[in-house]
Amino acid sequence: MELQQFLGNDFWVMTIRIFIAALLCGIIGLEREIKKHPAGFRTHLLVGVGSCLMMLLSLYGFQDYIDMNANIRFDPARIPSYVISGIGFLGTGTILVKGVTVHGLTTAASIWVVAGIGLIVGVGMIAPALLTTIVVLLSLIFLNKFEKRILSTSNTEILTVVMDKKCNKLNEVLQVLEENDISFQKVSIQSLKNNEGEADQKKITIEIKMKDPSIRAKILDKISTNDYVQQIY
């Protein structure tokens, strides 16, 4: 009897939900771990369990205070709303910016999703949580391969432009590509040093995809006419 009072009436319900949240979110995290992303198995599992715990707190943690005072207004959505907004700070930590190339957005999104999975498991919506986990796993595992297969229909090439370090004309170069219906996937910027060891140039490398390879010569000719372009190849 004393153990029952210590555990509470809803202990086993909360236990099952916490373990389900750990299982579903851990599976998603395992996929990220296998692909060597910054946030992996443990991070996703902890986010899911923590979100589930906050949801359980919102549902069961204040029940005694409500029973003692009927005038207290009960809003079970208040704590979960802070979880959803606050999880963005954790997701930001997985995003890496190199030049103008951004990595880690998918992992940040998966952390945000497992927070939602933890919340709905905490409220007892097991079936939608299971369905969401399946959808997320399918998107993480198969959509990446599908995108590569679709994008492979275009020819991928590297366009390199060298300009003065103080020159900020990258937008103009990208605009020329857009005007000629050329998509670009990655853009990186690297400083070049002269013989004296000073960085006086920057090399912009752009990964472009062209349906018609013959248009490359036209693009090179058009960009090279600008005074700020020192080299292009």
C-alpha positions as a Markdown table, in Angstrom:
| # | Residue | x | y | z |
|---|---|---|---|---|
| 1 | Met | 0.0 | 0.0 | 0.0 |
| 2 | Glu | 2.8 | 2.4 | 0.9 |
| 3 | Leu | 4.6 | 1.5 | -2.4 |
| 4 | Gln | 1.4 | 2.3 | -4.3 |
| 5 | Gln | 1.1 | 5.7 | -2.6 |
| 6 | Phe | 4.8 | 6.4 | -3.4 |
| 7 | Leu | 4.4 | 5.4 | -7.1 |
| 8 | Gly | 1.0 | 7.0 | -7.6 |
| 9 | Asn | -2.0 | 5.7 | -9.5 |
| 10 | Asp | -0.6 | 6.5 | -13.0 |
| 11 | Phe | 2.9 | 5.3 | -12.5 |
| 12 | Trp | 2.7 | 2.3 | -14.9 |
| 13 | Val | 0.9 | 4.4 | -17.6 |
| 14 | Met | 3.7 | 7.0 | -17.4 |
| 15 | Thr | 6.4 | 4.3 | -17.4 |
| 16 | Ile | 5.0 | 2.6 | -20.6 |
| 17 | Arg | 4.8 | 6.0 | -22.4 |
| 18 | Ile | 8.4 | 7.0 | -21.4 |
| 19 | Phe | 9.7 | 3.7 | -22.8 |
| 20 | Ile | 7.7 | 4.0 | -26.0 |
| 21 | Ala | 9.1 | 7.5 | -26.5 |
| 22 | Ala | 12.6 | 6.2 | -25.9 |
| 23 | Leu | 12.1 | 3.4 | -28.4 |
| 24 | Leu | 10.6 | 5.5 | -31.2 |
| 25 | Cys | 12.9 | 8.5 | -30.9 |
| 26 | Gly | 15.9 | 6.2 | -30.4 |
| 27 | Ile | 15.2 | 4.5 | -33.7 |
| 28 | Ile | 15.2 | 7.8 | -35.5 |
| 29 | Gly | 18.4 | 8.8 | -33.7 |
| 30 | Leu | 20.0 | 5.5 | -34.6 |
| 31 | Glu | 19.6 | 6.3 | -38.3 |
| 32 | Arg | 21.3 | 9.7 | -37.7 |
| 33 | Glu | 24.1 | 7.9 | -35.7 |
| 34 | Ile | 24.7 | 5.4 | -38.5 |
| 35 | Lys | 25.1 | 8.3 | -41.0 |
| 36 | Lys | 27.6 | 10.1 | -38.7 |
| 37 | His | 25.5 | 13.2 | -38.1 |
| 38 | Pro | 26.2 | 15.6 | -35.1 |
| 39 | Ala | 23.1 | 14.5 | -33.1 |
| 40 | Gly | 22.7 | 10.8 | -33.0 |
| 41 | Phe | 21.1 | 8.0 | -31.0 |
| 42 | Arg | 21.6 | 9.4 | -27.5 |
| 43 | Thr | 20.6 | 13.0 | -28.4 |
| 44 | His | 17.3 | 12.0 | -30.1 |
| 45 | Leu | 16.5 | 9.5 | -27.3 |
| 46 | Leu | 17.0 | 12.1 | -24.6 |
| 47 | Val | 15.0 | 14.7 | -26.5 |
| 48 | Gly | 12.1 | 12.3 | -27.0 |
| 49 | Val | 12.1 | 11.1 | -23.4 |
| 50 | Gly | 12.5 | 14.7 | -22.0 |
| 51 | Ser | 9.6 | 15.9 | -24.1 |
| 52 | Cys | 7.5 | 12.9 | -23.0 |
| 53 | Leu | 8.3 | 13.7 | -19.4 |
| 54 | Met | 7.3 | 17.4 | -19.8 |
| 55 | Met | 4.0 | 16.2 | -21.3 |
| 56 | Leu | 3.4 | 13.8 | -18.4 |
| 57 | Leu | 4.2 | 16.6 | -16.0 |
| 58 | Ser | 1.6 | 18.8 | -17.6 |
| 59 | Leu | -1.0 | 16.1 | -17.5 |
| 60 | Tyr | -0.4 | 14.5 | -14.1 |
| 61 | Gly | 2.0 | 16.8 | -12.2 |
| 62 | Phe | -0.6 | 19.4 | -11.0 |
| 63 | Gln | -3.6 | 17.2 | -10.5 |
| 64 | Asp | -3.4 | 17.4 | -6.7 |
| 65 | Tyr | -3.4 | 21.2 | -6.7 |
| 66 | Ile | -6.4 | 21.2 | -9.1 |
| 67 | Asp | -8.4 | 18.9 | -6.8 |
| 68 | Met | -7.6 | 21.1 | -3.8 |
| 69 | Asn | -8.8 | 24.3 | -5.5 |
| 70 | Ala | -11.5 | 24.2 | -8.0 |
| 71 | Asn | -10.8 | 27.7 | -9.1 |
| 72 | Ile | -7.4 | 26.8 | -10.6 |
| 73 | Arg | -7.5 | 26.9 | -14.4 |
| 74 | Phe | -5.8 | 23.8 | -16.0 |
| 75 | Asp | -4.0 | 24.3 | -19.3 |
| 76 | Pro | -2.1 | 21.1 | -20.3 |
| 77 | Ala | -0.8 | 22.7 | -23.5 |
| 78 | Arg | 1.3 | 25.4 | -21.7 |
| 79 | Ile | 4.4 | 23.4 | -20.9 |
| 80 | Pro | 4.4 | 21.5 | -24.3 |
| 81 | Ser | 4.3 | 24.9 | -26.1 |
| 82 | Tyr | 7.5 | 25.9 | -24.4 |
| 83 | Val | 9.1 | 22.6 | -25.3 |
| 84 | Ile | 8.4 | 23.1 | -29.0 |
| 85 | Ser | 9.8 | 26.6 | -29.0 |
| 86 | Gly | 12.8 | 25.8 | -26.8 |
| 87 | Ile | 13.9 | 22.8 | -28.8 |
| 88 | Gly | 15.0 | 25.1 | -31.6 |
| 89 | Phe | 18.0 | 26.1 | -29.6 |
| 90 | Leu | 19.2 | 22.5 | -29.4 |
| 91 | Gly | 18.6 | 22.1 | -33.2 |
| 92 | Thr | 20.7 | 25.1 | -33.9 |
| 93 | Gly | 23.7 | 23.4 | -32.4 |
| 94 | Thr | 23.6 | 20.8 | -35.1 |
| 95 | Ile | 23.7 | 23.3 | -38.0 |
| 96 | Leu | 27.2 | 24.0 | -39.4 |
| 97 | Val | 27.9 | 26.9 | -41.7 |
| 98 | Lys | 31.0 | 26.8 | -44.0 |
| 99 | Gly | 31.1 | 29.8 | -46.2 |
| 100 | Val | 27.6 | 29.9 | -47.6 |
| 101 | Thr | 27.1 | 26.2 | -47.3 |
| 102 | Val | 24.8 | 25.0 | -44.6 |
| 103 | His | 24.9 | 21.5 | -43.1 |
| 104 | Gly | 22.8 | 19.8 | -40.4 |
| 105 | Leu | 19.3 | 21.2 | -41.2 |
| 106 | Thr | 17.9 | 17.7 | -41.6 |
| 107 | Thr | 19.3 | 16.6 | -38.2 |
| 108 | Ala | 17.9 | 19.8 | -36.6 |
| 109 | Ala | 14.5 | 19.0 | -38.1 |
| 110 | Ser | 14.6 | 15.4 | -36.9 |
| 111 | Ile | 15.3 | 16.7 | -33.3 |
| 112 | Trp | 12.3 | 18.9 | -33.6 |
| 113 | Val | 10.2 | 16.0 | -34.8 |
| 114 | Val | 11.3 | 13.6 | -32.0 |
| 115 | Ala | 10.3 | 16.3 | -29.5 |
| 116 | Gly | 6.8 | 16.2 | -31.0 |
| 117 | Ile | 6.8 | 12.4 | -30.9 |
| 118 | Gly | 7.7 | 12.5 | -27.2 |
| 119 | Leu | 4.9 | 15.0 | -26.5 |
| 120 | Ile | 2.2 | 13.0 | -28.3 |
| 121 | Val | 3.4 | 9.7 | -26.7 |
| 122 | Gly | 3.2 | 11.5 | -23.3 |
| 123 | Val | -0.4 | 12.4 | -23.9 |
| 124 | Gly | -1.2 | 8.8 | -24.9 |
| 125 | Met | -1.4 | 9.1 | -28.7 |
| 126 | Ile | 0.7 | 6.0 | -29.4 |
| 127 | Ala | -0.7 | 5.2 | -32.9 |
| 128 | Pro | 0.1 | 8.7 | -34.4 |
| 129 | Ala | 3.5 | 8.5 | -32.8 |
| 130 | Leu | 4.2 | 5.2 | -34.4 |
| 131 | Leu | 3.0 | 6.4 | -37.8 |
| 132 | Thr | 5.1 | 9.6 | -37.5 |
| 133 | Thr | 8.2 | 7.5 | -36.7 |
| 134 | Ile | 7.7 | 5.3 | -39.7 |
| 135 | Val | 7.2 | 8.4 | -42.0 |
| 136 | Val | 10.3 | 10.1 | -40.6 |
| 137 | Leu | 12.4 | 6.9 | -41.0 |
| 138 | Leu | 11.3 | 6.4 | -44.6 |
| 139 | Ser | 12.0 | 10.1 | -45.4 |
| 140 | Leu | 15.5 | 10.0 | -43.9 |
| 141 | Ile | 16.5 | 6.6 | -45.4 |
| 142 | Phe | 14.9 | 6.7 | -48.8 |
| 143 | Leu | 14.2 | 10.3 | -49.8 |
| 144 | Asn | 18.0 | 11.1 | -49.8 |
| 145 | Lys | 18.6 | 8.3 | -52.4 |
| 146 | Phe | 15.5 | 9.4 | -54.3 |
| 147 | Glu | 16.8 | 13.0 | -54.5 |
| 148 | Lys | 20.2 | 11.9 | -55.7 |
| 149 | Arg | 18.6 | 9.7 | -58.4 |
| 150 | Ile | 16.4 | 12.5 | -59.6 |
| 151 | Leu | 19.2 | 15.1 | -59.6 |
| 152 | Ser | 21.5 | 12.8 | -61.4 |
| 153 | Thr | 19.6 | 13.4 | -64.6 |
| 154 | Ser | 21.4 | 16.7 | -64.7 |
| 155 | Asn | 25.2 | 17.0 | -65.3 |
| 156 | Thr | 27.0 | 18.1 | -62.2 |
| 157 | Glu | 30.0 | 20.4 | -62.7 |
| 158 | Ile | 32.2 | 22.7 | -60.7 |
| 159 | Leu | 32.5 | 26.4 | -61.5 |
| 160 | Thr | 35.3 | 28.3 | -59.9 |
| 161 | Val | 35.5 | 32.1 | -59.8 |
| 162 | Val | 38.5 | 34.0 | -58.4 |
| 163 | Met | 38.0 | 37.7 | -57.4 |
| 164 | Asp | 39.5 | 40.3 | -55.1 |
| 165 | Lys | 39.0 | 39.5 | -51.4 |
| 166 | Lys | 37.2 | 42.8 | -50.8 |
| 167 | Cys | 34.8 | 42.2 | -53.7 |
| 168 | Asn | 31.2 | 41.2 | -52.7 |
| 169 | Lys | 29.8 | 40.2 | -56.1 |
| 170 | Leu | 28.7 | 36.6 | -55.3 |
| 171 | Asn | 25.1 | 37.5 | -55.8 |
| 172 | Glu | 25.8 | 38.8 | -59.3 |
| 173 | Val | 27.5 | 35.5 | -60.2 |
| 174 | Leu | 24.6 | 33.5 | -58.8 |
| 175 | Gln | 22.1 | 35.7 | -60.7 |
| 176 | Val | 23.8 | 34.9 | -64.0 |
| 177 | Leu | 23.3 | 31.2 | -63.2 |
| 178 | Glu | 19.7 | 31.6 | -62.4 |
| 179 | Glu | 19.0 | 33.6 | -65.5 |
| 180 | Asn | 20.3 | 30.7 | -67.6 |
| 181 | Asp | 18.2 | 28.1 | -65.6 |
| 182 | Ile | 21.3 | 26.6 | -63.9 |
| 183 | Ser | 20.7 | 25.3 | -60.4 |
| 184 | Phe | 23.5 | 25.4 | -57.8 |
| 185 | Gln | 23.8 | 23.0 | -54.9 |
| 186 | Lys | 26.8 | 24.0 | -52.9 |
| 187 | Val | 28.8 | 27.2 | -52.7 |
| 188 | Ser | 32.1 | 27.5 | -50.8 |
| 189 | Ile | 34.5 | 30.5 | -50.4 |
| 190 | Gln | 38.2 | 30.1 | -49.8 |
| 191 | Ser | 40.8 | 32.8 | -49.1 |
| 192 | Leu | 43.9 | 32.7 | -51.4 |
| 193 | Lys | 47.3 | 34.0 | -50.1 |
| 194 | Asn | 49.9 | 35.8 | -52.2 |
| 195 | Asn | 53.7 | 35.2 | -52.1 |
| 196 | Glu | 53.9 | 37.4 | -49.0 |
| 197 | Gly | 51.4 | 35.2 | -47.1 |
| 198 | Glu | 48.6 | 37.8 | -47.2 |
| 199 | Ala | 45.1 | 36.9 | -48.3 |
| 200 | Asp | 44.3 | 39.2 | -51.2 |
| 201 | Gln | 42.0 | 37.0 | -53.2 |
| 202 | Lys | 39.1 | 34.7 | -52.6 |
| 203 | Lys | 38.1 | 31.6 | -54.6 |
| 204 | Ile | 34.4 | 30.8 | -55.0 |
| 205 | Thr | 33.6 | 27.3 | -55.8 |
| 206 | Ile | 30.0 | 26.5 | -57.0 |
| 207 | Glu | 28.6 | 23.1 | -57.7 |
| 208 | Ile | 26.2 | 23.6 | -60.6 |
| 209 | Lys | 23.8 | 21.3 | -62.4 |
| 210 | Met | 23.2 | 21.8 | -66.1 |
| 211 | Lys | 20.8 | 19.9 | -68.4 |
| 212 | Asp | 22.8 | 21.2 | -71.4 |
| 213 | Pro | 26.6 | 21.0 | -70.9 |
| 214 | Ser | 27.2 | 23.2 | -74.0 |
| 215 | Ile | 25.9 | 26.2 | -72.1 |
| 216 | Arg | 29.0 | 26.2 | -69.8 |
| 217 | Ala | 31.1 | 28.2 | -72.3 |
| 218 | Lys | 28.4 | 30.8 | -72.5 |
| 219 | Ile | 28.3 | 31.1 | -68.8 |
| 220 | Leu | 32.0 | 31.4 | -68.5 |
| 221 | Asp | 32.1 | 34.1 | -71.2 |
| 222 | Lys | 29.3 | 36.2 | -69.6 |
| 223 | Ile | 30.8 | 36.1 | -66.0 |
| 224 | Ser | 34.3 | 36.8 | -67.2 |
| 225 | Thr | 33.3 | 40.1 | -68.8 |
| 226 | Asn | 32.9 | 41.6 | -65.3 |
| 227 | Asp | 35.9 | 43.6 | -64.1 |
| 228 | Tyr | 35.9 | 42.0 | -60.6 |
| 229 | Val | 36.5 | 38.5 | -62.0 |
| 230 | Gln | 40.2 | 37.7 | -62.1 |
| 231 | Gln | 39.9 | 34.1 | -63.0 |
| 232 | Ile | 37.1 | 31.7 | -64.0 |
| 233 | Tyr | 37.2 | 28.1 | -64.9 |
